[in-house]
Amino acid sequence: MTEKSDNVRVRFAPSPTGALHIGGGHTALFNWLWARHNNGKFILRIEDTDLVRSTKEYEQTIMSGMVWLGLDWDEGPDIGGNYGPYRQSERLDIYREYANKLVDEGKAYRDGEAIIFRVEPGHDISFKDIVYGQIDVMSDGLREKDSDKLKDLVLIKSDGMPTYNYAVVVDDHLMRITHVIRGEDHISNTPKQILIYRALGWDVPEFAHLPMILGRDKKKLSKRHGATSIYEYRDMGYMPDSMFNFLALLGWSAGDDKEIFTRPQAAEWFELSRVTRKAAVFDFDKLNYINQEHLKALDPFVRLSMVKPFWIEAGLAVNEHDDKYLADALTLMAGRGRTAKEMAEFSDYFVSFEPVKARWDAEGIDKEKLKPFFAELFSHDWKASELEQAARDWIGNQEGAKMKDYAMPLRFALTGMKVSPGIFEVAELMGRSECEKRLKYYGLM
């Protein structure tokens, strides 16, 4: 285990050109975990130099997605800090200052309005990545495509905007970033950035590149695999706790087969040395399992607050019931439903009789055979244990009768579904009068 240090400073630096996607959320989460593990600082920096595509709306959406995931930051454009500004578009004078310094020292040159960094041969720009290990690179390898000519690096473009590889170096140095934790697609950028660090006489931070996230077909995660925005998972009924839990397991293991954990536990256990180089697979079955486990562990009224919006969205009159009844109904579901949305769909019959009518029409059942059975049930106290015992006693006295021949029509009449929690528990919670209403509707009483 590495020694903890409260000097750790890491950053998440998204471009506000779209919503927070899975890859960005994953990177932000690993940075957050490393900061919290070390009692360090997690900085949010907005890389908005693409003036055409960057918007304040996307910036706000990214922040909201991070808040939903529970990734709080210690410094950023909204809360400030000692090393701002935290938007690149507000740091243009800073980039110009250091580029001019490199020109003055003969390490860069002007080409019109642009400033270009001169790449010289013979420089060893190898580095040791915390995840990928030793990566050996010489500056001689930075060549123009299909050419032997070394490719110089643009620092400031002709429109006055800094390039990514330059701005990120200036920002990370001035913001005192100790660990650059980002996707493995940036490995090829790192040697170029090391050249700029050295040219400016700055210490190089530690680098840790995270594994790529693939779909189940082992291809890079994209919209063809399903939702890619963090918010889409919120809208599908996934919990922030379970999304956090799931993303943490993409490329990292908590050890000892630990799969379900809280944010504080993840922060305590997290080690960059345990991050794998192997590409991580976004497995919906795993996400559903994790979400289901977190749903089951919730306080009943918190669970209700997550499910209720989906009942309302379906047009069900939730206001006709008190919260205790609805919370008890979801507790009775005993984990059925992998998401809040599924749980709402599987439990709609507790809220309204209308979905039951839409699903089941009682066609093909022998109502006259069933009526004496239901009449017997209604002669007992309306408790699940009493009702089940009464059913067993009655069926035991009927030659050739089986429980499923009577319990299944009761289940359909009350829920409209083939599968539900124990039907006598369902009947008790619904209450005698509601059950009577539903059975009478189907002509079973």
Summary of the structure (lengths in Angstrom):
residues: 445
radius of gyration: 30.2
end to end distance: 68.6
largest distance: 102.4
contacts: 1361
relative contact order: 0.08
helix: 49%
strand: 12%
